[in-house]
Amino acid sequence: MGLSLDEQKAVDRFRKDVVEPSMSSLVILDFWAEWCGPCKALTPVLEKVAAEYADKGVILAKVNVDEEQFIAGQFQVRSIPTVYAMFQGQPVADLTNARSESQLKGILDQLLAKLPVQPGGAAPAQDISPLLAMGEDALTSGDAERAASIFMQITELAPDSAAAQGGLLRALVAAGHLAEAEAVLAELPEALAKDTDIARARAALDLAKDRPADNELAALHSAATPDNPEGQLAYATAAFAAGERDSAAETLLAMIAADREWNEGAARAKLLQIFEAVGLEDPWVAATRRKLSLVLFG
């Protein structure tokens, strides 16, 4: 999502060395450099305390700011040494001013008393439902980029969560990152790819591929006359992909009312695909399904 190859490699290294261990352990994250005198003075303290607290689930991770400038920039490191405590991928304390063993141990003791750190390295089961709700709220409010970022973090915590993977796919589609969504979908294991959450996201992706250029939608609308069902179907497909789902649904409902059997029920099939993409529990889908029932059954 906009990162260069080197930046992506830096993120991958950081995820492997810091984020993943922090899922179960408390990670002391030390930003340092070879030329930094205070860093060299602090290093033995950090190493000694980390070793003494290893059986309590504390580990030390070091980031050379000269070699990992992108990561240092993400943490807005302005001076070194800069030291954070990390747990489950997030900074939970700034340890920079803890320069003595006693100061560092005091802060670690407080953190260990509050956090579910697992000394044996077994990650505790985490309730991701609040995070999923946060991602869905961001997506519903129209902030697709933020939703994608939230769902990406959830998939790192719970890669086997179909809800998280499906949310990520839908957020990428909403943000216009169709190639990224295709790549995520292609990498999903077969068992996960068959889940209903993924099916919903796949439907959204398939429909988004029909998004027209800005100057094409008006022309398609002009051609969508009652005597041109092909034109109506093309317009409805493009309208939904362009975010005009009401217009798409109204056109398809009119087609079904006029001739529900046209092209082997193509209008109804397209409307059902839209329902799947939006989500069967969505209020808009529920209201539109009631309209469809009235058209079909009077």
DOZAGU-62614 format. One record per residue (C-alpha): chain; residue number from 1; residue in one letter; x, y, z. Coordinates in steps of 0.25 Angstrom, whole numbers, always signed. Example, Ala and Ser with C-alpha at 12.3 -4.5 7.8 and 13.67 -1.06 7.14 Angstrom:
<pt cadena="A" num="1" residuo="A" u="+49" v="-18" w="+31"/>
<pt cadena="A" num="2" residuo="S" u="+55" v="-4" w="+29"/>
//
This chain:
<pt cadena="A" num="1" residuo="M" u="+0" v="+0" w="+0"/>
<pt cadena="A" num="2" residuo="G" u="+10" v="+11" w="-5"/>
<pt cadena="A" num="3" residuo="L" u="+22" v="+5" w="+1"/>
<pt cadena="A" num="4" residuo="S" u="+35" v="+4" w="-7"/>
<pt cadena="A" num="5" residuo="L" u="+42" v="-10" w="-7"/>
<pt cadena="A" num="6" residuo="D" u="+52" v="-6" w="+3"/>
<pt cadena="A" num="7" residuo="E" u="+42" v="+0" w="+12"/>
<pt cadena="A" num="8" residuo="Q" u="+33" v="-13" w="+11"/>
<pt cadena="A" num="9" residuo="K" u="+46" v="-21" w="+15"/>
<pt cadena="A" num="10" residuo="A" u="+48" v="-12" w="+27"/>
<pt cadena="A" num="11" residuo="V" u="+34" v="-14" w="+31"/>
<pt cadena="A" num="12" residuo="D" u="+35" v="-29" w="+29"/>
<pt cadena="A" num="13" residuo="R" u="+48" v="-30" w="+38"/>
<pt cadena="A" num="14" residuo="F" u="+41" v="-21" w="+49"/>
<pt cadena="A" num="15" residuo="R" u="+29" v="-30" w="+49"/>
<pt cadena="A" num="16" residuo="K" u="+38" v="-43" w="+50"/>
<pt cadena="A" num="17" residuo="D" u="+47" v="-37" w="+61"/>
<pt cadena="A" num="18" residuo="V" u="+38" v="-28" w="+69"/>
<pt cadena="A" num="19" residuo="V" u="+23" v="-29" w="+66"/>
<pt cadena="A" num="20" residuo="E" u="+22" v="-44" w="+66"/>
<pt cadena="A" num="21" residuo="P" u="+30" v="-47" w="+78"/>
<pt cadena="A" num="22" residuo="S" u="+22" v="-36" w="+85"/>
<pt cadena="A" num="23" residuo="M" u="+9" v="-44" w="+83"/>
<pt cadena="A" num="24" residuo="S" u="+13" v="-52" w="+96"/>
<pt cadena="A" num="25" residuo="S" u="+25" v="-45" w="+101"/>
<pt cadena="A" num="26" residuo="L" u="+29" v="-31" w="+106"/>
<pt cadena="A" num="27" residuo="V" u="+39" v="-26" w="+97"/>
<pt cadena="A" num="28" residuo="I" u="+49" v="-15" w="+101"/>
<pt cadena="A" num="29" residuo="L" u="+51" v="-8" w="+88"/>
<pt cadena="A" num="30" residuo="D" u="+64" v="+0" w="+87"/>
<pt cadena="A" num="31" residuo="F" u="+67" v="+10" w="+76"/>
<pt cadena="A" num="32" residuo="W" u="+82" v="+12" w="+75"/>
<pt cadena="A" num="33" residuo="A" u="+94" v="+15" w="+66"/>
<pt cadena="A" num="34" residuo="E" u="+109" v="+11" w="+66"/>
<pt cadena="A" num="35" residuo="W" u="+113" v="+26" w="+68"/>
<pt cadena="A" num="36" residuo="C" u="+104" v="+28" w="+80"/>
<pt cadena="A" num="37" residuo="G" u="+112" v="+29" w="+93"/>
<pt cadena="A" num="38" residuo="P" u="+100" v="+29" w="+102"/>
<pt cadena="A" num="39" residuo="C" u="+95" v="+16" w="+95"/>
<pt cadena="A" num="40" residuo="K" u="+107" v="+9" w="+98"/>
<pt cadena="A" num="41" residuo="A" u="+106" v="+12" w="+112"/>
<pt cadena="A" num="42" residuo="L" u="+91" v="+8" w="+113"/>
<pt cadena="A" num="43" residuo="T" u="+93" v="-5" w="+105"/>
<pt cadena="A" num="44" residuo="P" u="+99" v="-13" w="+116"/>
<pt cadena="A" num="45" residuo="V" u="+88" v="-9" w="+126"/>
<pt cadena="A" num="46" residuo="L" u="+77" v="-13" w="+116"/>
<pt cadena="A" num="47" residuo="E" u="+84" v="-26" w="+113"/>
<pt cadena="A" num="48" residuo="K" u="+86" v="-29" w="+128"/>
<pt cadena="A" num="49" residuo="V" u="+72" v="-26" w="+132"/>
<pt cadena="A" num="50" residuo="A" u="+66" v="-33" w="+120"/>
<pt cadena="A" num="51" residuo="A" u="+74" v="-46" w="+123"/>
<pt cadena="A" num="52" residuo="E" u="+69" v="-45" w="+138"/>
<pt cadena="A" num="53" residuo="Y" u="+55" v="-44" w="+133"/>
<pt cadena="A" num="54" residuo="A" u="+55" v="-54" w="+122"/>
<pt cadena="A" num="55" residuo="D" u="+47" v="-64" w="+130"/>
<pt cadena="A" num="56" residuo="K" u="+37" v="-54" w="+132"/>
<pt cadena="A" num="57" residuo="G" u="+34" v="-52" w="+117"/>
<pt cadena="A" num="58" residuo="V" u="+43" v="-40" w="+115"/>
<pt cadena="A" num="59" residuo="I" u="+52" v="-39" w="+102"/>
<pt cadena="A" num="60" residuo="L" u="+61" v="-29" w="+96"/>
<pt cadena="A" num="61" residuo="A" u="+61" v="-24" w="+82"/>
<pt cadena="A" num="62" residuo="K" u="+70" v="-14" w="+76"/>
<pt cadena="A" num="63" residuo="V" u="+68" v="-5" w="+64"/>
<pt cadena="A" num="64" residuo="N" u="+80" v="+2" w="+58"/>
<pt cadena="A" num="65" residuo="V" u="+74" v="+15" w="+53"/>
<pt cadena="A" num="66" residuo="D" u="+85" v="+17" w="+42"/>
<pt cadena="A" num="67" residuo="E" u="+81" v="+3" w="+36"/>
<pt cadena="A" num="68" residuo="E" u="+66" v="+4" w="+39"/>
<pt cadena="A" num="69" residuo="Q" u="+63" v="+19" w="+36"/>
<pt cadena="A" num="70" residuo="F" u="+49" v="+16" w="+31"/>
<pt cadena="A" num="71" residuo="I" u="+45" v="+9" w="+44"/>
<pt cadena="A" num="72" residuo="A" u="+52" v="+20" w="+53"/>
<pt cadena="A" num="73" residuo="G" u="+43" v="+30" w="+45"/>
<pt cadena="A" num="74" residuo="Q" u="+30" v="+22" w="+47"/>
<pt cadena="A" num="75" residuo="F" u="+33" v="+24" w="+62"/>
<pt cadena="A" num="76" residuo="Q" u="+37" v="+38" w="+61"/>
<pt cadena="A" num="77" residuo="V" u="+51" v="+36" w="+67"/>
<pt cadena="A" num="78" residuo="R" u="+57" v="+49" w="+69"/>
<pt cadena="A" num="79" residuo="S" u="+69" v="+45" w="+78"/>
<pt cadena="A" num="80" residuo="I" u="+76" v="+33" w="+83"/>
<pt cadena="A" num="81" residuo="P" u="+76" v="+25" w="+91"/>
<pt cadena="A" num="82" residuo="T" u="+61" v="+24" w="+90"/>
<pt cadena="A" num="83" residuo="V" u="+55" v="+12" w="+97"/>
<pt cadena="A" num="84" residuo="Y" u="+40" v="+7" w="+97"/>
<pt cadena="A" num="85" residuo="A" u="+33" v="-5" w="+104"/>
<pt cadena="A" num="86" residuo="M" u="+25" v="-12" w="+93"/>
<pt cadena="A" num="87" residuo="F" u="+13" v="-22" w="+95"/>
<pt cadena="A" num="88" residuo="Q" u="+4" v="-28" w="+85"/>
<pt cadena="A" num="89" residuo="G" u="+10" v="-19" w="+74"/>
<pt cadena="A" num="90" residuo="Q" u="+8" v="-6" w="+81"/>
<pt cadena="A" num="91" residuo="P" u="+17" v="+3" w="+90"/>
<pt cadena="A" num="92" residuo="V" u="+12" v="+2" w="+104"/>
<pt cadena="A" num="93" residuo="A" u="+23" v="+10" w="+111"/>
<pt cadena="A" num="94" residuo="D" u="+34" v="+20" w="+108"/>
<pt cadena="A" num="95" residuo="L" u="+46" v="+14" w="+115"/>
<pt cadena="A" num="96" residuo="T" u="+56" v="+25" w="+110"/>
<pt cadena="A" num="97" residuo="N" u="+58" v="+32" w="+123"/>
<pt cadena="A" num="98" residuo="A" u="+60" v="+19" w="+131"/>
<pt cadena="A" num="99" residuo="R" u="+75" v="+19" w="+131"/>
<pt cadena="A" num="100" residuo="S" u="+78" v="+10" w="+143"/>
<pt cadena="A" num="101" residuo="E" u="+75" v="-4" w="+146"/>
<pt cadena="A" num="102" residuo="S" u="+66" v="+0" w="+158"/>
<pt cadena="A" num="103" residuo="Q" u="+58" v="+10" w="+149"/>
<pt cadena="A" num="104" residuo="L" u="+56" v="+0" w="+138"/>
<pt cadena="A" num="105" residuo="K" u="+52" v="-12" w="+147"/>
<pt cadena="A" num="106" residuo="G" u="+42" v="-3" w="+154"/>
<pt cadena="A" num="107" residuo="I" u="+35" v="+0" w="+141"/>
<pt cadena="A" num="108" residuo="L" u="+36" v="-14" w="+136"/>
<pt cadena="A" num="109" residuo="D" u="+30" v="-19" w="+149"/>
<pt cadena="A" num="110" residuo="Q" u="+18" v="-10" w="+148"/>
<pt cadena="A" num="111" residuo="L" u="+16" v="-14" w="+133"/>
<pt cadena="A" num="112" residuo="L" u="+17" v="-29" w="+136"/>
<pt cadena="A" num="113" residuo="A" u="+7" v="-27" w="+147"/>
<pt cadena="A" num="114" residuo="K" u="-3" v="-21" w="+137"/>
<pt cadena="A" num="115" residuo="L" u="-1" v="-28" w="+124"/>
<pt cadena="A" num="116" residuo="P" u="-4" v="-43" w="+121"/>
<pt cadena="A" num="117" residuo="V" u="+10" v="-46" w="+117"/>
<pt cadena="A" num="118" residuo="Q" u="+13" v="-61" w="+115"/>
<pt cadena="A" num="119" residuo="P" u="+27" v="-65" w="+120"/>
<pt cadena="A" num="120" residuo="G" u="+26" v="-78" w="+112"/>
<pt cadena="A" num="121" residuo="G" u="+24" v="-71" w="+99"/>
<pt cadena="A" num="122" residuo="A" u="+10" v="-76" w="+97"/>
<pt cadena="A" num="123" residuo="A" u="+1" v="-65" w="+92"/>
<pt cadena="A" num="124" residuo="P" u="-12" v="-63" w="+99"/>
<pt cadena="A" num="125" residuo="A" u="-25" v="-64" w="+92"/>
<pt cadena="A" num="126" residuo="Q" u="-29" v="-50" w="+88"/>
<pt cadena="A" num="127" residuo="D" u="-43" v="-45" w="+86"/>
<pt cadena="A" num="128" residuo="I" u="-42" v="-38" w="+73"/>
<pt cadena="A" num="129" residuo="S" u="-57" v="-34" w="+72"/>
<pt cadena="A" num="130" residuo="P" u="-55" v="-20" w="+77"/>
<pt cadena="A" num="131" residuo="L" u="-44" v="-18" w="+66"/>
<pt cadena="A" num="132" residuo="L" u="-53" v="-24" w="+56"/>
<pt cadena="A" num="133" residuo="A" u="-64" v="-14" w="+60"/>
<pt cadena="A" num="134" residuo="M" u="-54" v="-2" w="+59"/>
<pt cadena="A" num="135" residuo="G" u="-50" v="-6" w="+45"/>
<pt cadena="A" num="136" residuo="E" u="-65" v="-8" w="+41"/>
<pt cadena="A" num="137" residuo="D" u="-68" v="+6" w="+46"/>
<pt cadena="A" num="138" residuo="A" u="-57" v="+12" w="+39"/>
<pt cadena="A" num="139" residuo="L" u="-61" v="+5" w="+26"/>
<pt cadena="A" num="140" residuo="T" u="-76" v="+9" w="+28"/>
<pt cadena="A" num="141" residuo="S" u="-72" v="+24" w="+31"/>
<pt cadena="A" num="142" residuo="G" u="-64" v="+24" w="+17"/>
<pt cadena="A" num="143" residuo="D" u="-50" v="+24" w="+23"/>
<pt cadena="A" num="144" residuo="A" u="-46" v="+12" w="+14"/>
<pt cadena="A" num="145" residuo="E" u="-31" v="+15" w="+16"/>
<pt cadena="A" num="146" residuo="R" u="-32" v="+15" w="+31"/>
<pt cadena="A" num="147" residuo="A" u="-41" v="+2" w="+31"/>
<pt cadena="A" num="148" residuo="A" u="-30" v="-5" w="+22"/>
<pt cadena="A" num="149" residuo="S" u="-20" v="-1" w="+32"/>
<pt cadena="A" num="150" residuo="I" u="-28" v="-7" w="+44"/>
<pt cadena="A" num="151" residuo="F" u="-32" v="-20" w="+37"/>
<pt cadena="A" num="152" residuo="M" u="-17" v="-22" w="+33"/>
<pt cadena="A" num="153" residuo="Q" u="-13" v="-21" w="+48"/>
<pt cadena="A" num="154" residuo="I" u="-24" v="-31" w="+51"/>
<pt cadena="A" num="155" residuo="T" u="-19" v="-41" w="+41"/>
<pt cadena="A" num="156" residuo="E" u="-6" v="-40" w="+47"/>
<pt cadena="A" num="157" residuo="L" u="-12" v="-44" w="+61"/>
<pt cadena="A" num="158" residuo="A" u="-21" v="-54" w="+55"/>
<pt cadena="A" num="159" residuo="P" u="-17" v="-58" w="+41"/>
<pt cadena="A" num="160" residuo="D" u="-28" v="-69" w="+41"/>
<pt cadena="A" num="161" residuo="S" u="-39" v="-60" w="+44"/>
<pt cadena="A" num="162" residuo="A" u="-48" v="-60" w="+31"/>
<pt cadena="A" num="163" residuo="A" u="-55" v="-47" w="+37"/>
<pt cadena="A" num="164" residuo="A" u="-42" v="-40" w="+37"/>
<pt cadena="A" num="165" residuo="Q" u="-37" v="-45" w="+24"/>
<pt cadena="A" num="166" residuo="G" u="-51" v="-41" w="+18"/>
<pt cadena="A" num="167" residuo="G" u="-51" v="-28" w="+24"/>
<pt cadena="A" num="168" residuo="L" u="-37" v="-25" w="+19"/>
<pt cadena="A" num="169" residuo="L" u="-41" v="-29" w="+5"/>
<pt cadena="A" num="170" residuo="R" u="-54" v="-20" w="+5"/>
<pt cadena="A" num="171" residuo="A" u="-46" v="-8" w="+11"/>
<pt cadena="A" num="172" residuo="L" u="-35" v="-10" w="+0"/>
<pt cadena="A" num="173" residuo="V" u="-46" v="-10" w="-11"/>
<pt cadena="A" num="174" residuo="A" u="-53" v="+2" w="-5"/>
<pt cadena="A" num="175" residuo="A" u="-40" v="+9" w="-5"/>
<pt cadena="A" num="176" residuo="G" u="-38" v="+6" w="-20"/>
<pt cadena="A" num="177" residuo="H" u="-26" v="-4" w="-17"/>
<pt cadena="A" num="178" residuo="L" u="-31" v="-15" w="-26"/>
<pt cadena="A" num="179" residuo="A" u="-18" v="-21" w="-29"/>
<pt cadena="A" num="180" residuo="E" u="-14" v="-22" w="-14"/>
<pt cadena="A" num="181" residuo="A" u="-28" v="-28" w="-12"/>
<pt cadena="A" num="182" residuo="E" u="-25" v="-38" w="-23"/>
<pt cadena="A" num="183" residuo="A" u="-12" v="-42" w="-17"/>
<pt cadena="A" num="184" residuo="V" u="-18" v="-44" w="-3"/>
<pt cadena="A" num="185" residuo="L" u="-29" v="-52" w="-8"/>
<pt cadena="A" num="186" residuo="A" u="-19" v="-61" w="-16"/>
<pt cadena="A" num="187" residuo="E" u="-11" v="-64" w="-4"/>
<pt cadena="A" num="188" residuo="L" u="-22" v="-69" w="+5"/>
<pt cadena="A" num="189" residuo="P" u="-22" v="-83" w="+8"/>
<pt cadena="A" num="190" residuo="E" u="-33" v="-91" w="+1"/>
<pt cadena="A" num="191" residuo="A" u="-41" v="-94" w="+14"/>
<pt cadena="A" num="192" residuo="L" u="-42" v="-79" w="+17"/>
<pt cadena="A" num="193" residuo="A" u="-45" v="-75" w="+3"/>
<pt cadena="A" num="194" residuo="K" u="-58" v="-83" w="+4"/>
<pt cadena="A" num="195" residuo="D" u="-63" v="-75" w="+16"/>
<pt cadena="A" num="196" residuo="T" u="-75" v="-66" w="+14"/>
<pt cadena="A" num="197" residuo="D" u="-68" v="-54" w="+19"/>
<pt cadena="A" num="198" residuo="I" u="-58" v="-56" w="+7"/>
<pt cadena="A" num="199" residuo="A" u="-69" v="-59" w="-3"/>
<pt cadena="A" num="200" residuo="R" u="-75" v="-46" w="+1"/>
<pt cadena="A" num="201" residuo="A" u="-62" v="-39" w="-1"/>
<pt cadena="A" num="202" residuo="R" u="-59" v="-46" w="-14"/>
<pt cadena="A" num="203" residuo="A" u="-73" v="-41" w="-19"/>
<pt cadena="A" num="204" residuo="A" u="-69" v="-27" w="-16"/>
<pt cadena="A" num="205" residuo="L" u="-56" v="-29" w="-23"/>
<pt cadena="A" num="206" residuo="D" u="-63" v="-34" w="-35"/>
<pt cadena="A" num="207" residuo="L" u="-73" v="-23" w="-36"/>
<pt cadena="A" num="208" residuo="A" u="-62" v="-12" w="-34"/>
<pt cadena="A" num="209" residuo="K" u="-55" v="-17" w="-46"/>
<pt cadena="A" num="210" residuo="D" u="-66" v="-11" w="-54"/>
<pt cadena="A" num="211" residuo="R" u="-64" v="+3" w="-49"/>
<pt cadena="A" num="212" residuo="P" u="-65" v="+12" w="-61"/>
<pt cadena="A" num="213" residuo="A" u="-57" v="+25" w="-64"/>
<pt cadena="A" num="214" residuo="D" u="-64" v="+37" w="-59"/>
<pt cadena="A" num="215" residuo="N" u="-68" v="+42" w="-73"/>
<pt cadena="A" num="216" residuo="E" u="-74" v="+28" w="-76"/>
<pt cadena="A" num="217" residuo="L" u="-85" v="+26" w="-66"/>
<pt cadena="A" num="218" residuo="A" u="-94" v="+37" w="-71"/>
<pt cadena="A" num="219" residuo="A" u="-93" v="+31" w="-85"/>
<pt cadena="A" num="220" residuo="L" u="-97" v="+18" w="-79"/>
<pt cadena="A" num="221" residuo="H" u="-109" v="+24" w="-72"/>
<pt cadena="A" num="222" residuo="S" u="-114" v="+30" w="-85"/>
<pt cadena="A" num="223" residuo="A" u="-113" v="+17" w="-92"/>
<pt cadena="A" num="224" residuo="A" u="-121" v="+10" w="-80"/>
<pt cadena="A" num="225" residuo="T" u="-135" v="+11" w="-86"/>
<pt cadena="A" num="226" residuo="P" u="-146" v="+1" w="-84"/>
<pt cadena="A" num="227" residuo="D" u="-145" v="-4" w="-98"/>
<pt cadena="A" num="228" residuo="N" u="-130" v="-7" w="-96"/>
<pt cadena="A" num="229" residuo="P" u="-128" v="-17" w="-85"/>
<pt cadena="A" num="230" residuo="E" u="-114" v="-19" w="-88"/>
<pt cadena="A" num="231" residuo="G" u="-111" v="-5" w="-86"/>
<pt cadena="A" num="232" residuo="Q" u="-119" v="-5" w="-73"/>
<pt cadena="A" num="233" residuo="L" u="-111" v="-16" w="-68"/>
<pt cadena="A" num="234" residuo="A" u="-98" v="-10" w="-72"/>
<pt cadena="A" num="235" residuo="Y" u="-102" v="+3" w="-65"/>
<pt cadena="A" num="236" residuo="A" u="-106" v="-4" w="-52"/>
<pt cadena="A" num="237" residuo="T" u="-93" v="-11" w="-52"/>
<pt cadena="A" num="238" residuo="A" u="-85" v="+1" w="-54"/>
<pt cadena="A" num="239" residuo="A" u="-93" v="+10" w="-45"/>
<pt cadena="A" num="240" residuo="F" u="-91" v="+0" w="-33"/>
<pt cadena="A" num="241" residuo="A" u="-76" v="+0" w="-36"/>
<pt cadena="A" num="242" residuo="A" u="-76" v="+15" w="-36"/>
<pt cadena="A" num="243" residuo="G" u="-83" v="+15" w="-22"/>
<pt cadena="A" num="244" residuo="E" u="-97" v="+19" w="-27"/>
<pt cadena="A" num="245" residuo="R" u="-104" v="+6" w="-21"/>
<pt cadena="A" num="246" residuo="D" u="-118" v="+12" w="-20"/>
<pt cadena="A" num="247" residuo="S" u="-118" v="+15" w="-35"/>
<pt cadena="A" num="248" residuo="A" u="-112" v="+2" w="-38"/>
<pt cadena="A" num="249" residuo="A" u="-123" v="-5" w="-30"/>
<pt cadena="A" num="250" residuo="E" u="-134" v="+3" w="-36"/>
<pt cadena="A" num="251" residuo="T" u="-130" v="+0" w="-50"/>
<pt cadena="A" num="252" residuo="L" u="-129" v="-15" w="-47"/>
<pt cadena="A" num="253" residuo="L" u="-143" v="-15" w="-40"/>
<pt cadena="A" num="254" residuo="A" u="-149" v="-8" w="-52"/>
<pt cadena="A" num="255" residuo="M" u="-143" v="-19" w="-61"/>
<pt cadena="A" num="256" residuo="I" u="-148" v="-30" w="-52"/>
<pt cadena="A" num="257" residuo="A" u="-162" v="-24" w="-52"/>
<pt cadena="A" num="258" residuo="A" u="-162" v="-22" w="-67"/>
<pt cadena="A" num="259" residuo="D" u="-157" v="-36" w="-70"/>
<pt cadena="A" num="260" residuo="R" u="-151" v="-45" w="-59"/>
<pt cadena="A" num="261" residuo="E" u="-147" v="-56" w="-68"/>
<pt cadena="A" num="262" residuo="W" u="-139" v="-47" w="-78"/>
<pt cadena="A" num="263" residuo="N" u="-125" v="-53" w="-81"/>
<pt cadena="A" num="264" residuo="E" u="-128" v="-65" w="-71"/>
<pt cadena="A" num="265" residuo="G" u="-131" v="-55" w="-59"/>
<pt cadena="A" num="266" residuo="A" u="-118" v="-47" w="-61"/>
<pt cadena="A" num="267" residuo="A" u="-124" v="-35" w="-54"/>
<pt cadena="A" num="268" residuo="R" u="-128" v="-43" w="-42"/>
<pt cadena="A" num="269" residuo="A" u="-115" v="-50" w="-42"/>
<pt cadena="A" num="270" residuo="K" u="-107" v="-37" w="-42"/>
<pt cadena="A" num="271" residuo="L" u="-116" v="-31" w="-31"/>
<pt cadena="A" num="272" residuo="L" u="-113" v="-43" w="-22"/>
<pt cadena="A" num="273" residuo="Q" u="-98" v="-42" w="-25"/>
<pt cadena="A" num="274" residuo="I" u="-99" v="-27" w="-20"/>
<pt cadena="A" num="275" residuo="F" u="-106" v="-32" w="-7"/>
<pt cadena="A" num="276" residuo="E" u="-95" v="-42" w="-5"/>
<pt cadena="A" num="277" residuo="A" u="-84" v="-31" w="-7"/>
<pt cadena="A" num="278" residuo="V" u="-91" v="-21" w="+2"/>
<pt cadena="A" num="279" residuo="G" u="-94" v="-32" w="+13"/>
<pt cadena="A" num="280" residuo="L" u="-108" v="-39" w="+16"/>
<pt cadena="A" num="281" residuo="E" u="-109" v="-32" w="+29"/>
<pt cadena="A" num="282" residuo="D" u="-107" v="-18" w="+24"/>
<pt cadena="A" num="283" residuo="P" u="-120" v="-9" w="+26"/>
<pt cadena="A" num="284" residuo="W" u="-119" v="-5" w="+12"/>
<pt cadena="A" num="285" residuo="V" u="-119" v="-19" w="+7"/>
<pt cadena="A" num="286" residuo="A" u="-131" v="-22" w="+16"/>
<pt cadena="A" num="287" residuo="A" u="-139" v="-11" w="+10"/>
<pt cadena="A" num="288" residuo="T" u="-136" v="-14" w="-4"/>
<pt cadena="A" num="289" residuo="R" u="-139" v="-29" w="-2"/>
<pt cadena="A" num="290" residuo="R" u="-153" v="-24" w="+2"/>
<pt cadena="A" num="291" residuo="K" u="-154" v="-16" w="-11"/>
<pt cadena="A" num="292" residuo="L" u="-150" v="-29" w="-18"/>
<pt cadena="A" num="293" residuo="S" u="-161" v="-37" w="-11"/>
<pt cadena="A" num="294" residuo="L" u="-171" v="-27" w="-15"/>
<pt cadena="A" num="295" residuo="V" u="-167" v="-28" w="-29"/>
<pt cadena="A" num="296" residuo="L" u="-167" v="-43" w="-30"/>
<pt cadena="A" num="297" residuo="F" u="-179" v="-46" w="-21"/>
<pt cadena="A" num="298" residuo="G" u="-187" v="-33" w="-21"/>
//
